[in-house]
Amino acid sequence: MNEKDVREAVKQIRHALARSPLAADTAEGIHTFWLKWAEPRPHWTVTEKALLKLERKGEVERVRLEGGREMWRKATKS
Protein backbone atom coordinates (compact mmCIF):
# COMPACT_ATOMS: atom_id res chain seq x y z
CA MET A 1 0.00 0.00 0.00
CA ASN A 2 1.28 3.44 -0.93
CA GLU A 3 1.98 5.49 2.22
CA LYS A 4 1.80 8.71 0.19
CA ASP A 5 -1.84 7.89 -0.62
CA VAL A 6 -2.54 7.19 3.06
CA ARG A 7 -1.01 10.54 4.08
CA GLU A 8 -3.11 12.30 1.44
CA ALA A 9 -6.26 10.57 2.70
CA VAL A 10 -5.45 11.65 6.30
CA LYS A 11 -5.04 15.24 5.13
CA GLN A 12 -8.28 15.24 3.14
CA ILE A 13 -10.29 13.58 5.94
CA ARG A 14 -9.08 16.23 8.41
CA HIS A 15 -10.06 18.96 5.96
CA ALA A 16 -13.51 17.43 5.34
CA LEU A 17 -14.21 17.13 9.07
CA ALA A 18 -13.07 20.71 9.67
CA ARG A 19 -15.63 21.86 7.07
CA SER A 20 -18.40 19.51 8.26
CA PRO A 21 -17.71 18.40 11.85
CA LEU A 22 -20.98 16.44 12.14
CA ALA A 23 -20.37 14.37 9.00
CA ALA A 24 -20.24 10.57 9.26
CA ASP A 25 -19.89 7.82 6.67
CA THR A 26 -18.49 4.37 6.03
CA ALA A 27 -14.86 4.04 4.98
CA GLU A 28 -16.03 3.25 1.45
CA GLY A 29 -18.32 6.30 1.44
CA ILE A 30 -15.57 8.57 2.71
CA HIS A 31 -13.23 7.22 0.05
CA THR A 32 -15.78 7.68 -2.73
CA PHE A 33 -17.56 10.90 -1.80
CA TRP A 34 -15.34 12.91 0.55
CA LEU A 35 -11.91 12.52 -1.03
CA LYS A 36 -10.69 13.81 -4.37
CA TRP A 37 -8.43 11.27 -6.04
CA ALA A 38 -6.45 11.43 -9.24
CA GLU A 39 -7.11 8.54 -11.60
CA PRO A 40 -6.48 5.75 -11.19
CA ARG A 41 -8.16 5.94 -7.79
CA PRO A 42 -6.44 3.87 -5.09
CA HIS A 43 -8.35 1.04 -3.43
CA TRP A 44 -10.70 2.13 -0.63
CA THR A 45 -8.52 0.32 1.93
CA VAL A 46 -6.12 3.30 1.68
CA THR A 47 -8.85 5.39 3.28
CA GLU A 48 -9.52 2.68 5.85
CA LYS A 49 -5.84 2.74 6.85
CA ALA A 50 -5.95 6.54 7.11
CA LEU A 51 -9.03 6.31 9.35
CA LEU A 52 -7.28 3.80 11.61
CA LYS A 53 -4.32 6.20 11.95
CA LEU A 54 -6.67 9.05 12.84
CA GLU A 55 -8.50 6.82 15.31
CA ARG A 56 -5.23 5.99 17.10
CA LYS A 57 -4.58 9.75 17.40
CA GLY A 58 -8.06 10.30 18.83
CA GLU A 59 -9.23 12.43 15.90
CA VAL A 60 -11.98 10.12 14.59
CA GLU A 61 -14.05 7.34 16.04
CA ARG A 62 -16.01 4.48 14.60
CA VAL A 63 -19.58 3.66 15.45
CA ARG A 64 -20.52 0.03 14.96
CA LEU A 65 -23.94 -0.49 13.42
CA GLU A 66 -26.17 -3.54 13.25
CA GLY A 67 -25.09 -5.99 10.59
CA GLY A 68 -21.39 -5.37 11.17
CA ARG A 69 -21.19 -2.02 9.34
CA GLU A 70 -19.07 0.80 10.72
CA MET A 71 -19.54 4.53 10.41
CA TRP A 72 -16.70 6.95 10.99
CA ARG A 73 -17.04 10.45 12.44
CA LYS A 74 -15.06 13.13 14.21
CA ALA A 75 -14.18 11.94 17.71
CA THR A 76 -16.43 13.21 20.44
CA LYS A 77 -14.57 14.43 23.48
CA SER A 78 -15.91 13.01 26.73
Backbone bond lengths (Angstrom), bond angles and torsions (degrees), N, CA, C in turn:
res aa  C-N    CA-C-N  psi(-1)  N-CA   C-N-CA  omega(-1)  CA-C   N-CA-C  phi
1 M - - - 1.453 - - 1.523 108.71 -
2 N 1.299 116.52 138.92 1.451 123.32 -176.54 1.534 110.56 -80.03
3 E 1.320 116.69 113.96 1.474 121.21 -178.40 1.524 111.53 -65.32
4 K 1.326 117.55 -28.78 1.468 120.16 177.12 1.529 109.90 -62.29
5 D 1.334 116.83 -41.29 1.468 120.46 177.24 1.528 111.07 -64.40
6 V 1.320 117.19 -38.94 1.467 120.79 179.06 1.530 109.63 -64.44
7 R 1.324 117.62 -44.75 1.470 120.95 178.58 1.531 110.83 -61.38
8 E 1.328 116.87 -40.14 1.461 120.55 178.28 1.529 110.54 -64.99
9 A 1.320 117.19 -40.84 1.465 120.74 178.04 1.530 110.30 -62.95
10 V 1.325 118.08 -43.21 1.476 122.04 177.76 1.526 109.35 -56.86
11 K 1.314 115.85 -48.41 1.469 121.39 -178.89 1.532 110.86 -59.82
12 Q 1.318 116.84 -47.28 1.461 120.50 -177.79 1.533 112.52 -69.04
13 I 1.321 117.38 -35.60 1.474 120.39 176.99 1.527 109.85 -64.52
14 R 1.328 116.88 -44.50 1.471 120.35 177.53 1.526 110.63 -58.62
15 H 1.318 115.99 -44.15 1.462 120.70 -179.44 1.535 110.28 -63.77
16 A 1.320 117.69 -44.87 1.460 121.97 -179.45 1.528 110.86 -61.82
17 L 1.325 117.30 -41.85 1.459 120.27 -179.64 1.521 112.39 -72.67
18 A 1.323 117.33 -27.71 1.466 120.14 174.84 1.530 109.94 -68.08
19 R 1.327 117.35 -36.86 1.461 122.20 178.22 1.525 112.14 -74.63
20 S 1.336 116.27 -38.10 1.470 121.96 -175.58 1.519 109.65 -135.09
21 P 1.332 117.76 77.97 1.467 121.03 -172.84 1.524 115.48 -64.54
22 L 1.320 118.87 -15.30 1.460 121.07 179.29 1.528 112.47 -97.94
23 A 1.317 117.07 3.11 1.464 121.10 -178.74 1.523 110.89 -67.54
24 A 1.334 115.78 148.34 1.463 122.44 176.44 1.517 107.72 -151.43
25 D 1.332 115.95 145.88 1.463 120.38 -179.81 1.520 108.61 -165.76
26 T 1.323 114.91 169.88 1.464 120.14 173.47 1.532 108.61 -75.38
27 A 1.302 116.79 165.11 1.469 120.08 176.79 1.523 110.52 -58.67
28 E 1.332 116.63 -41.48 1.459 120.53 179.56 1.528 110.84 -65.23
29 G 1.326 116.82 -40.42 1.460 120.85 178.03 1.514 112.21 -65.43
30 I 1.321 116.43 -42.81 1.465 120.59 177.28 1.520 109.26 -60.60
31 H 1.309 116.91 -45.90 1.462 122.11 -179.37 1.533 111.03 -59.93
32 T 1.326 115.74 -42.90 1.461 120.68 -173.93 1.525 112.89 -80.92
33 F 1.331 117.66 -42.54 1.454 120.27 -169.87 1.526 115.53 -106.47
34 W 1.317 118.10 -25.31 1.461 120.16 -177.33 1.522 112.44 -90.73
35 L 1.323 116.62 -35.24 1.462 120.69 -169.61 1.523 111.68 -101.58
36 K 1.308 115.28 141.79 1.466 122.01 177.58 1.524 107.65 -99.10
37 W 1.313 115.51 116.94 1.460 120.83 -178.03 1.524 110.21 -116.04
38 A 1.318 115.42 143.41 1.457 120.45 169.40 1.524 107.16 -75.62
39 E 1.304 116.23 151.45 1.469 120.01 176.75 1.520 109.02 -82.61
40 P 1.295 119.97 141.95 1.454 125.23 -1.56 1.533 110.80 -76.67
41 R 1.301 114.97 139.52 1.467 122.78 -179.50 1.534 109.04 -67.84
42 P 1.338 117.46 133.93 1.471 118.23 175.63 1.524 111.25 -67.73
43 H 1.303 116.83 163.29 1.463 122.27 178.26 1.529 109.38 -63.01
44 W 1.328 116.73 148.68 1.463 121.23 -176.57 1.522 113.14 -60.97
45 T 1.323 118.61 -18.55 1.466 120.37 179.38 1.530 111.73 -66.22
46 V 1.331 118.06 -18.49 1.474 121.18 172.65 1.526 108.58 -61.54
47 T 1.312 116.47 -44.95 1.461 121.26 179.03 1.525 110.53 -67.08
48 E 1.317 117.16 -38.71 1.463 120.45 177.16 1.530 110.47 -60.06
49 K 1.316 116.84 -43.21 1.473 120.43 178.83 1.533 110.58 -64.51
50 A 1.322 116.82 -39.62 1.467 120.30 177.40 1.529 110.57 -62.96
51 L 1.326 116.79 -42.24 1.467 120.56 177.88 1.525 111.73 -62.40
52 L 1.311 117.03 -39.66 1.471 120.18 178.13 1.522 110.83 -64.18
53 K 1.333 117.48 -38.72 1.473 120.69 176.25 1.525 110.49 -62.78
54 L 1.336 116.06 -45.63 1.463 120.10 179.51 1.522 111.80 -65.88
55 E 1.320 116.99 -33.56 1.465 120.66 176.68 1.526 110.31 -65.14
56 R 1.311 117.77 -43.66 1.474 120.83 178.63 1.523 111.49 -61.10
57 K 1.339 117.12 -30.68 1.466 121.50 179.15 1.525 112.26 -85.36
58 G 1.337 116.74 -3.31 1.452 120.52 179.06 1.523 114.44 79.99
59 E 1.328 117.32 16.82 1.464 120.70 -177.36 1.528 113.08 -90.78
60 V 1.326 117.26 -29.10 1.463 121.76 176.96 1.520 108.41 -131.53
61 E 1.318 114.40 163.44 1.456 119.75 175.48 1.516 108.43 -139.54
62 R 1.323 114.91 155.43 1.458 119.20 176.52 1.518 109.04 -106.00
63 V 1.310 113.87 146.40 1.454 122.30 177.03 1.520 105.55 -118.06
64 R 1.321 115.55 119.53 1.468 119.82 -179.38 1.533 109.25 -83.97
65 L 1.317 114.70 129.97 1.453 122.08 -179.15 1.520 110.01 -105.99
66 E 1.316 116.25 165.64 1.460 120.07 175.02 1.525 108.89 -58.55
67 G 1.317 115.74 148.25 1.454 120.38 179.03 1.517 113.59 83.32
68 G 1.334 117.30 6.92 1.454 120.66 176.29 1.519 115.74 84.85
69 R 1.320 118.78 1.44 1.464 121.22 178.75 1.527 109.57 -75.92
70 E 1.324 115.27 155.42 1.462 121.54 177.91 1.521 109.48 -129.60
71 M 1.318 114.62 135.85 1.460 121.83 173.19 1.519 106.89 -109.18
72 W 1.308 115.42 146.22 1.458 121.97 178.38 1.514 108.89 -114.76
73 R 1.342 116.12 142.20 1.461 121.66 178.62 1.522 108.74 -151.47
74 K 1.331 114.34 170.11 1.457 119.81 175.15 1.512 108.26 -61.25
75 A 1.327 117.37 138.40 1.465 121.39 -178.28 1.520 110.09 -63.16
76 T 1.323 113.96 137.31 1.461 119.15 174.24 1.523 106.98 -91.40
77 K 1.280 114.94 135.87 1.480 119.64 179.74 1.521 108.08 -88.21
78 S 1.333 116.28 128.20 1.466 118.75 179.78 1.499 111.70 -105.51
